[in-house]
């Protein structure tokens, strides 16, 4: 890959694309970094490549590592005691996935299909080096846009511009990748919130913290005879049945069943399926994954025809109970837009919002579309999709969904 022309050279800092031989060191950095998220783990590369075949680029920022002395088939971070090679220090990472389609465009995203990802770095200089390298990679791949989904804004951008994240278009201070005349338009969006709930030491303490109305809502599905089961691959088929029906009803193409299977197989000690039943009928489900002290919930679904039984209340209570019982201290309800129904549902459990900081860099000079225009673009397709038979959506849905980054 050719670097961005005119890019400032970082004397002791090198950006490398790493492979599976260095997965252990990559994950070690992720677990040690205070801003790391579940989706920074190396295993997601395997999940996405196995499921959809997208090309991935896992960039590592390394200090004080000679480039010419390391054997090609040996991991970057392997020790070489017989040589004088200095052991490299990993100081930053950036996982990137290339989504390319003639209809949906070409994008480099960290991470597609999930709320989180982006650059992890020890300092501002490393952030900037990884960002500039990603821009150069995107230009080589002829990508239209880069999307980096951060929990906090990049220091290397905040120090050089005054972008307002809530009204983010920055035309006065675009990213200067050459220190000369070439600049790239960008924006940071913070219009959606991550809903996090701090958990006590036990489910009993959590239940006592709820208002009486919420406790009554939790008891209702139990009185209606609903039950819950938490397991792994043995629940895959029933999970996908509920998941695909719900996604059709929402008007959205469903992910491939292979994606769910690959997540469960890649993270066998972390990932589980929670399934709510009415008698023997599966009616609501979720996939949960623990990372550090947080229980994540990337996907949850419920069948509309059973909404009067409040299966979602039992589903979410069971996930919270599971988190407390396993010593986790936070539950991530996922992404919501303030004021909308899902936001209010999560807020009633006590979840607190923290803003996302999603960075968009236009590589072709075109204006970055806002979310409202993107929604209106797909409204006709949503209405059509809701009318399709579920078996048809299970066939063609994954072929479309693999190219949609959200």
Secondary structure, DSSP 4 states (H G I P E B T S, - for coil): -PPPTTPPP-TTEEEEE--GGGHHHHHHHHHH-TT--GGGSTHHHHHHHHHH--EEEEEEEEES--SSSS-TTS-TT---TTS-PPPPEEEEEEEEEEEEETTTEEEEEESTTSS---EEESSHHHHHHHHHHHHHHHHHTT-SEEEEEESS--HHHHTT---BTTB--EEEEEEESSSSS-EEEEEEE--SEEEEEE--SSHHHHHHHS-HHHHHHHHHHHHTTEEEEEESGGGHHHHHHHHHHHHHHHT-PPPPHHHHHHHHHHTTTTEEEEEEEETTEEEEEEEEEEETTEEEEEEEEE-GGGGGGTHHHHHHHHHHHHHHHTT--EEEEEEE-TTSHHHHHHHTTT-EEEE-EEEEEESSSPPPPPHHHHHHHHHHHHHHHTTS-HHHHHHHHHHHHTT---
